[in-house]
Amino acid sequence: MNLRKPLLSCLISMSLGLLLSATCLLSIAKPAYAGLPPGNAVTDGAALLRYSLPIDNKEIRKVQGELEGLSEWLRSKRWGPIKKDVTKVERMLDRKRDAILASVPEDRQAQAGAIIDSLIAETGPLREAAEAKDKEGVWIERKNMLDQVGELEELMVNGYPFEVPEEYSNLPQLKGRATVQFTTTQGDITVIADGYSAPVTAGNFVDLVNKKFYDGLPFIRAEDFYVLQTGDPDGPDEGYIDPKTKEYRAIPMEILVDGDDVPTYGVTLEEIGRYMDEPMLPFNSFGSLALARPGNDNNGGSSQFFFFLFEAELTPAGRNMLDGRYAVFGYTIDGKDVLRKLSAGDKIVSAKVVDGLDNLVEPQA
């Protein structure tokens, strides 16, 4: 079925046109959500998830920024700057240890301290790889360290940062994050759904995965290498029908803007004059995960979702027309090569929540 096709196709075409004239969007950050760097060009899903955590610790963000910045030196094989920045990271972790731990709740500080010790130890192998001019070794060690930085930053999250409006209490909500693994006819894909920025949208997705709703469903659209869509059940219904109420489960438009304390519900950012604002979860990354919806109904999404397949080289971060018009609720962190192989007719063999199911809050009557 092509329920979502007309508007989405139009916006994708407009996104290509914007390459000639659009300028990068700027974000205005508040302490609750540190957000992306101004004029960002972050295209890695894991990095976007780190930046969207509701924390405010400048020291760990500096460590994160230095490690992520190594990719630029690595592309040009500038080994001297890499070694210099690794030393800088090591010193920051050692000298700013107390400042980093200050943002971690007391009952998690021992775990956080162990991660800091591990990170300091990891700077040795990373420096050695740089000295050996081992590009793959630097890349692997950098990723290992960034994964640990992400774990440390998640330990800093103290409680859920806001209250979801009561009117959505009848819908499942994800109060944190969850990792989902898809097994498809072309291979495995791993995604992380982000309930910190999209609790209702991500909660609906994780709930349906846990109910095995997506098992066996085909990919119904693979349009011009831009969008890969699935979630349309067999029969006339185009979304999830709750077996208890016998009603279509409709999910509201839900977008958290960088700098806001709570998400905006029910409207696109353009409709409220905020088209220049940056969502906390932008369409910056290949494999961004977003809720599909009818073109004329902001709150008509249900079970259908799509992977956004634009390459960063074709659509630079902050230069597309989908941000603020569709709701991103997660990112692909593994299996992007599989996404490139999938086409209409391929299937989801199975989908499973492999981590974070305890963050799912069941709907209230």
C-alpha positions in Angstrom: 0.0 0.0 0.0 1.1 3.5 -0.7 -0.7 5.3 2.2 2.2 7.6 3.0 3.7 8.0 -0.5 2.6 11.4 -2.0 3.8 13.8 0.7 6.9 11.9 1.6 8.0 11.6 -2.1 7.4 15.4 -2.6 9.5 16.3 0.5 12.3 14.0 -0.6 12.4 15.7 -4.0 12.4 19.1 -2.3 15.3 17.9 -0.1 17.4 17.3 -3.2 16.6 20.8 -4.5 17.7 22.4 -1.2 21.2 21.2 -1.8 21.7 24.2 -4.1 20.4 26.8 -1.8 19.8 25.8 1.8 22.1 26.8 4.7 22.8 24.7 7.7 20.4 25.0 10.6 21.5 26.4 13.9 20.4 25.1 17.3 19.8 26.9 20.6 20.6 24.6 23.5 19.5 24.7 27.1 21.2 22.9 30.0 18.6 20.1 30.1 19.5 18.9 26.6 23.0 19.8 25.6 22.1 19.0 22.0 24.1 19.0 18.8 26.9 21.4 18.1 25.7 24.5 16.4 25.6 24.2 12.6 26.1 20.5 13.1 27.1 18.0 10.5 26.9 14.9 12.7 25.9 12.0 10.6 26.6 9.0 12.8 23.6 7.5 14.5 25.4 6.5 17.6 26.8 10.0 18.0 23.4 11.6 17.5 22.1 9.3 20.3 24.9 10.5 22.6 24.3 14.1 21.9 20.5 13.7 22.5 20.9 12.4 26.0 19.4 14.7 28.6 22.6 15.5 30.4 24.7 18.6 31.1 28.4 17.8 31.7 30.8 19.9 29.7 33.8 17.7 30.6 32.5 14.5 29.2 31.1 16.3 26.1 34.6 17.6 25.5 36.0 14.1 25.7 33.3 12.9 23.3 34.0 15.7 20.9 37.7 15.1 20.8 37.2 11.4 20.1 34.6 12.0 17.4 36.9 14.6 15.9 39.6 12.0 15.3 37.6 10.8 12.3 38.6 14.0 10.4 42.3 13.5 11.0 41.9 9.8 10.2 40.4 10.5 6.7 43.5 12.6 5.8 45.9 10.3 7.7 47.3 13.0 9.9 48.8 10.9 12.6 50.4 13.7 14.5 47.2 15.5 15.4 45.6 12.1 16.3 48.3 11.4 18.8 48.0 14.9 20.2 44.2 14.7 20.7 44.5 11.2 22.3 46.9 12.7 24.8 44.4 15.6 25.4 41.6 13.0 26.0 43.8 11.1 28.5 44.6 14.3 30.4 41.0 15.4 30.5 39.8 12.1 31.9 42.5 12.2 34.6 42.3 15.8 35.6 38.5 16.3 35.2 37.6 12.9 36.8 35.8 14.6 39.8 33.9 17.0 37.5 32.7 14.1 35.4 31.6 12.0 38.3 29.8 15.0 39.8 27.0 14.5 37.2 26.6 10.8 38.1 24.1 9.8 40.8 25.9 8.4 43.9 24.7 4.9 43.5 26.3 4.7 40.0 29.6 6.4 40.7 31.6 3.2 41.2 30.4 1.9 37.8 31.2 5.3 36.3 34.6 5.4 37.9 35.4 2.0 36.4 34.4 3.2 32.9 36.7 6.3 33.3 39.6 4.0 34.3 38.9 1.8 31.3 38.9 4.8 29.0 42.2 6.0 30.3 43.7 2.6 29.8 42.2 2.5 26.2 44.2 5.7 25.3 47.3 3.5 25.2 46.2 1.1 22.5 44.7 4.0 20.6 48.0 6.0 20.7 49.9 2.9 19.6 47.6 2.4 16.6 48.3 6.0 15.6 52.0 5.6 16.0 51.8 2.5 13.8 49.7 4.4 11.3 47.1 1.7 11.6 44.0 3.3 10.2 41.7 0.4 11.0 43.2 0.0 14.5 42.6 3.7 15.3 39.0 3.4 14.0 38.3 0.3 16.1 39.8 1.7 19.3 38.0 5.0 18.8 34.7 3.3 18.5 35.3 1.2 21.6 36.1 4.4 23.6 33.0 6.2 22.2 30.8 3.3 23.2 32.1 3.5 26.7 31.6 7.3 26.7 28.0 6.6 25.7 27.6 4.2 28.6 29.1 6.8 31.0 26.8 9.5 29.7 23.7 7.3 30.2 24.7 6.8 33.8 24.4 10.5 34.2 20.7 10.5 33.3 19.0 10.9 36.7 15.3 10.0 36.3 13.1 10.7 33.3 13.4 14.4 32.2 9.8 15.3 31.6 6.1 14.3 32.0 4.3 13.0 28.9 0.9 14.7 28.6 -1.8 12.7 30.3 -3.9 12.4 27.1 -1.3 9.9 25.8 -1.3 7.7 28.9 -3.4 5.2 26.9 -0.4 4.6 24.6 2.8 2.6 25.5 5.7 4.8 26.4 9.5 4.2 26.4 11.1 5.9 29.4 14.7 5.5 28.2 16.1 3.5 25.3 15.7 0.1 23.8 17.8 -1.9 21.3 16.0 -3.9 18.6 17.4 -6.4 16.3 15.8 -7.2 13.0 16.5 -10.4 11.1 15.6 -9.8 7.5 15.9 -11.9 4.3 19.1 -10.0 3.5 20.7 -10.0 7.0 20.5 -8.5 10.5 19.9 -4.8 11.4 20.3 -3.3 14.9 18.5 -0.1 15.8 18.2 1.9 19.0 14.8 3.5 19.8 15.1 6.7 21.8 12.5 7.3 24.4 14.2 10.3 25.9 13.3 12.3 22.9 10.3 10.4 21.5 8.7 8.4 24.4 5.3 7.8 22.7 6.6 7.1 19.2 9.4 4.9 20.4 7.1 3.2 23.0 4.7 2.2 20.3 7.5 0.8 18.2 9.0 -1.2 21.0 5.6 -2.5 22.1 4.8 -3.7 18.6 8.2 -5.4 18.3 7.6 -7.1 21.6 4.2 -8.3 20.4 5.9 -9.9 17.3 3.8 -7.6 15.1 6.5 -7.1 12.6 7.5 -10.7 12.2 7.0 -11.8 8.7 5.9 -8.4 7.3 7.4 -7.3 3.9 9.1 -4.1 3.0 6.4 -2.4 1.0 8.4 0.5 -0.4 12.0 0.9 -1.5 11.8 4.2 -3.3 14.7 5.5 -5.4 17.1 4.4 -2.6 15.6 7.1 -0.3 13.1 5.3 1.8 12.6 1.7 3.0 9.2 1.3 4.5 7.5 -1.6 6.4 4.8 -2.2 9.1 1.7 -2.6 6.9 -0.2 -5.6 8.2 -2.1 -8.1 6.0 -5.7 -7.1 5.2 -7.4 -3.8 4.8 -6.0 -2.1 7.9 -3.0 0.1 7.4 -1.9 0.1 11.1 -2.1 -1.7 14.4 -5.6 -2.7 15.6 -5.6 -3.1 19.4 -7.2 -6.5 20.1 -8.7 -5.2 23.4 -10.4 -2.1 22.0 -10.7 -3.2 18.4 -9.6 0.3 17.4 -6.7 1.6 15.3 -3.8 2.7 17.5 -3.1 6.3 16.3 0.3 7.8 17.3 0.6 11.6 17.6 3.3 13.7 15.9 6.0 14.0 18.5 9.1 16.1 18.0 11.5 17.3 20.7 13.3 20.5 19.6 16.9 21.1 20.7 16.5 23.6 23.6 13.0 22.7 24.6 12.2 20.9 27.8 9.4 18.7 26.4 8.3 17.5 22.9 5.8 19.3 20.7 2.8 17.1 20.0 0.2 17.0 17.2 1.8 19.5 14.8 4.7 19.8 12.4 7.3 22.5 13.3 6.5 24.3 10.1 2.8 24.7 11.1 3.8 26.5 14.2 6.5 28.7 12.6 9.5 26.8 13.9 10.8 25.4 10.6 14.3 26.7 11.4 14.5 24.9 14.7 16.6 21.7 15.0 15.0 18.5 16.3 16.9 16.6 18.9 16.6 13.6 16.5 17.2 14.9 13.0 17.3 13.0 9.7 21.1 13.3 9.6 22.1 9.7 9.6 21.7 6.9 7.0 19.2 4.6 8.5 17.3 7.2 10.6 14.1 5.5 11.8 10.9 7.5 11.5 7.1 7.0 11.8 5.2 7.0 8.6 1.8 8.8 8.5 -0.9 9.9 6.1 0.1 13.1 4.3 -3.0 14.9 5.6 -3.0 13.6 9.2 -0.2 14.5 11.6 -1.6 12.1 14.2 -2.5 9.2 11.9 0.7 7.2 12.2 0.5 3.7 13.7 2.6 0.7 12.9 4.2 1.7 9.6 7.7 3.2 9.8 10.6 3.9 7.4 14.3 3.9 7.2 15.7 7.1 5.7 18.4 6.1 3.2 20.0 9.3 2.1 23.7 9.4 2.1 25.3 12.3 3.9 27.3 13.2 0.8 24.0 13.7 -1.1 22.0 15.4 1.6 24.3 17.2 4.1 23.1 17.3 7.7 20.5 20.1 8.3 19.5 20.4 4.6 16.5 18.3 4.1 12.7 18.9 4.3 11.8 16.0 6.5 13.1 17.4 9.8 10.1 18.7 11.7 7.6 17.1 9.3 8.1 13.5 10.3 9.1 12.1 13.7 12.4 10.3 14.0 12.5 7.9 17.0 15.8 6.1 16.6 18.8 5.3 14.5 20.4 2.3 12.9 23.7 1.4 14.6 24.6 -1.8 12.8 23.6 -3.4 9.5 23.6 -0.4 7.2 25.1 -2.6 4.5 21.9 -4.8 4.9 19.7 -1.7 4.4 21.4 -1.0 1.1 20.5 -4.5 -0.1 16.8 -4.6 0.9 14.1 -3.9 -1.6 10.3 -4.1 -1.9 9.3 -7.7 -1.4 12.1 -8.5 1.1 10.8 -9.4 4.6 11.4 -8.9 8.3 11.8 -12.5 9.4 11.8 -11.5 13.0 12.2 -8.5 15.3 13.3 -8.7 19.0 14.0 -6.3 21.8 17.4 -7.3 22.9 17.9 -4.6 25.6 15.9 -1.9 27.3 12.5 -3.7 27.5 12.3 -2.8 31.1 12.0 0.9 30.0 8.7 0.2 28.3 5.7 1.5 30.3 2.4 -0.2 29.5 -0.6 1.9 28.5 -3.0 2.9 31.2 -6.7 2.1 30.9 
